[in-house]
Amino acid sequence: MSDWNAWLGRSERRGDDIVHSPAVRLAATLGDLTTSYHPDTATLPPLWHWLYFLDATPRADIGLDGHAAKGGFLPPIPLPRRMYAGGRFTFPGRLTFGAVAERVSTVASLAEKTGRTGPLAFVTVRHEVSQGGVLAVTEEHDIVYREAAQPGAPPAPASRAERPVEAEETVAPDEVMLFRFSALTFNGHRIHYDHPYVTGVEGYPGLIVHGPLIAMLLFEYARRSQGGRDVAAFSFRAASPLFCGTPLRLVRTAGPEAAPVFEARAEDERLVMTATVTFA
Ligand SMILES: CC(C)(COP(=O)(O)OP(=O)(O)OC[C@H]1O[C@@H](n2cnc3c(N)ncnc32)[C@H](O)[C@@H]1OP(=O)(O)O)[C@@H](O)C(=O)NCCC(=O)NCCSC(=O)C[C@](C)(O)C(=O)O
């Protein structure tokens, strides 16, 4: 890890116009799974900043997995299989359509661990999004890298969902939804659309549903289930992958916690994601 410590604190700054068109396309992609966006609304819904400040890596600088090759903004961690591990957000303000905003991203932490699935390397990137000098979103994005797939290895052990269910809804993200979400976030990661790659090279049984898409489905479900209530903070942790075409249960759990806990579960009670929502 010591070689990579040179990346700690590395920072980049990007500006973007907060225009309606990507939000219109995301609203169409989610359909009745969102009630957050209306064409006459003045502000961008929380989390929808994922549609802006996108990475425009030139073709020559793309790595095998379809992301920007490591060693630029992110450290050159040799573990090859990248996944979205989790995120923590606060929404101190709202981004307004029709004006420029700025995102400052910093490599905040690096950690090597050994998990049930083998060696893991975590990189956390902190983003701060502001408009007119006023902070609107803080985000900590955890990226995890896993070792190469071992031929014949058994499926990774998965956590089971155990919290009691208060309410739930089922969705089934399909190839079209995955393709549109990749396009909207300009995410070239091949695990979401290249079946021979994700099965043959990364060793997963099918196309993987994006972590941010599942997080957004949970977030939108949480807001809808509370009559569109405003959200002050949100966090999520991806527990196991969801494969395209598999039904996904969006669950509001009945727990003792002050902030409600939402879970994404596979049909067989495998835990896919846990999320906590703090309503304003
Ligand atoms: C991450 C995996 C491999 C670890 O699986 P594991 O079973 O090996 O880990 P573990 O044994 O449960 O835990 C080992 C250590 O890692 C930590 N840990 C464990 N999990 C997490 C987590 N999520 N976030 C933060 N920390 C985590 C855990 O707390 C522990 O730390 P400790 O030793 O200090 O106690 C496993 O949980 C997993 O496969 N999760 C699902 C990942 C996923 O499907 N992500 C979404 C799809 S990929 C994607 O969207 C991509 C995208 C958008 O294109 C893009 O590139 O950004």
The ligand as an SDF file (V2000), in Angstrom:
LIG
                    3D

 57 59  0  0  0  0  0  0  0  0999 V2000
  -17.4260   -5.8150   -1.3680 C   0  0  0  0  0  0  0  0  0  0  0  0
  -17.4190   -7.3520   -1.2610 C   0  0  0  0  0  0  0  0  0  0  0  0
  -16.6540   -7.9390   -2.4460 C   0  0  0  0  0  0  0  0  0  0  0  0
  -16.7240   -7.7470    0.0560 C   0  0  0  0  0  0  0  0  0  0  0  0
  -16.9680   -9.1000    0.2790 O   0  0  0  0  0  0  0  0  0  0  0  0
  -16.2790  -10.0020    1.3720 P   0  0  0  0  0  0  0  0  0  0  0  0
  -17.2990  -11.0320    1.7400 O   0  0  0  0  0  0  0  0  0  0  0  0
  -14.9680  -10.5040    0.8780 O   0  0  0  0  0  0  0  0  0  0  0  0
  -16.0070   -9.0100    2.5870 O   0  0  0  0  0  0  0  0  0  0  0  0
  -16.2640   -9.2730    4.1330 P   0  0  0  0  0  0  0  0  0  0  0  0
  -15.5450  -10.5330    4.5600 O   0  0  0  0  0  0  0  0  0  0  0  0
  -17.7210   -9.1680    4.3960 O   0  0  0  0  0  0  0  0  0  0  0  0
  -15.5570   -8.0190    4.7870 O   0  0  0  0  0  0  0  0  0  0  0  0
  -14.1410   -7.8280    4.7320 C   0  0  0  0  0  0  0  0  0  0  0  0
  -13.8260   -6.3950    5.1340 C   0  0  0  0  0  0  0  0  0  0  0  0
  -14.2910   -5.5020    4.1090 O   0  0  0  0  0  0  0  0  0  0  0  0
  -15.2620   -4.6110    4.6700 C   0  0  0  0  0  0  0  0  0  0  0  0
  -16.3500   -4.4790    3.7010 N   0  0  0  0  0  0  0  0  0  0  0  0
  -17.0590   -5.4920    3.1650 C   0  0  0  0  0  0  0  0  0  0  0  0
  -17.9730   -5.0150    2.3140 N   0  0  0  0  0  0  0  0  0  0  0  0
  -17.8430   -3.6750    2.3250 C   0  0  0  0  0  0  0  0  0  0  0  0
  -18.5270   -2.6400    1.6450 C   0  0  0  0  0  0  0  0  0  0  0  0
  -19.5260   -2.8800    0.7780 N   0  0  0  0  0  0  0  0  0  0  0  0
  -18.1460   -1.3720    1.8770 N   0  0  0  0  0  0  0  0  0  0  0  0
  -17.1420   -1.0960    2.7330 C   0  0  0  0  0  0  0  0  0  0  0  0
  -16.4560   -2.0580    3.4180 N   0  0  0  0  0  0  0  0  0  0  0  0
  -16.8160   -3.3210    3.2020 C   0  0  0  0  0  0  0  0  0  0  0  0
  -15.7610   -5.2770    5.9490 C   0  0  0  0  0  0  0  0  0  0  0  0
  -16.2670   -4.3170    6.8530 O   0  0  0  0  0  0  0  0  0  0  0  0
  -14.5210   -5.9520    6.4270 C   0  0  0  0  0  0  0  0  0  0  0  0
  -13.6860   -4.9520    7.0150 O   0  0  0  0  0  0  0  0  0  0  0  0
  -12.9220   -5.1980    8.4270 P   0  0  0  0  0  0  0  0  0  0  0  0
  -11.9520   -6.3030    8.1330 O   0  0  0  0  0  0  0  0  0  0  0  0
  -12.2840   -3.8750    8.7060 O   0  0  0  0  0  0  0  0  0  0  0  0
  -14.0010   -5.5990    9.3810 O   0  0  0  0  0  0  0  0  0  0  0  0
  -18.8860   -7.8950   -1.2530 C   0  0  0  0  0  0  0  0  0  0  0  0
  -19.5390   -7.3410   -0.1540 O   0  0  0  0  0  0  0  0  0  0  0  0
  -19.6490   -7.5950   -2.5160 C   0  0  0  0  0  0  0  0  0  0  0  0
  -19.5160   -8.2840   -3.5420 O   0  0  0  0  0  0  0  0  0  0  0  0
  -20.5160   -6.5520   -2.4930 N   0  0  0  0  0  0  0  0  0  0  0  0
  -21.3430   -6.2040   -3.6450 C   0  0  0  0  0  0  0  0  0  0  0  0
  -20.6170   -5.2790   -4.5690 C   0  0  0  0  0  0  0  0  0  0  0  0
  -21.5400   -4.8770   -5.7100 C   0  0  0  0  0  0  0  0  0  0  0  0
  -22.2750   -5.6890   -6.2350 O   0  0  0  0  0  0  0  0  0  0  0  0
  -21.4950   -3.5680   -6.1110 N   0  0  0  0  0  0  0  0  0  0  0  0
  -22.4000   -3.0490   -7.1060 C   0  0  0  0  0  0  0  0  0  0  0  0
  -22.1220   -3.5000   -8.4940 C   0  0  0  0  0  0  0  0  0  0  0  0
  -20.4840   -3.0640   -9.1150 S   0  0  0  0  0  0  0  0  0  0  0  0
  -20.7200   -1.4780   -9.8440 C   0  0  0  0  0  0  0  0  0  0  0  0
  -21.7960   -0.9660   -9.8040 O   0  0  0  0  0  0  0  0  0  0  0  0
  -19.5380   -0.8560  -10.4510 C   0  0  0  0  0  0  0  0  0  0  0  0
  -19.5590    0.4700  -11.1800 C   0  0  0  0  0  0  0  0  0  0  0  0
  -20.7280    1.3920  -10.8720 C   0  0  0  0  0  0  0  0  0  0  0  0
  -19.5400    0.2480  -12.5820 O   0  0  0  0  0  0  0  0  0  0  0  0
  -18.2210    1.1120  -10.8080 C   0  0  0  0  0  0  0  0  0  0  0  0
  -17.2220    0.6320  -11.3040 O   0  0  0  0  0  0  0  0  0  0  0  0
  -18.1570    2.0050   -9.9920 O   0  0  0  0  0  0  0  0  0  0  0  0
  1  2  1  0
  2  3  1  0
  2  4  1  0
  2 36  1  0
  4  5  1  0
  5  6  1  0
  6  7  2  0
  6  8  1  0
  6  9  1  0
  9 10  1  0
 10 11  2  0
 10 12  1  0
 10 13  1  0
 13 14  1  0
 14 15  1  0
 15 16  1  0
 15 30  1  0
 16 17  1  0
 17 18  1  0
 17 28  1  0
 18 19  1  0
 18 27  1  0
 19 20  2  0
 20 21  1  0
 21 22  1  0
 21 27  2  0
 22 23  1  0
 22 24  2  0
 24 25  1  0
 25 26  2  0
 26 27  1  0
 28 29  1  0
 28 30  1  0
 30 31  1  0
 31 32  1  0
 32 33  2  0
 32 34  1  0
 32 35  1  0
 36 37  1  0
 36 38  1  0
 38 39  2  0
 38 40  1  0
 40 41  1  0
 41 42  1  0
 42 43  1  0
 43 44  2  0
 43 45  1  0
 45 46  1  0
 46 47  1  0
 47 48  1  0
 48 49  1  0
 49 50  2  0
 49 51  1  0
 51 52  1  0
 52 53  1  0
 52 54  1  0
 52 55  1  0
 55 56  2  0
 55 57  1  0
M  END
$$$$
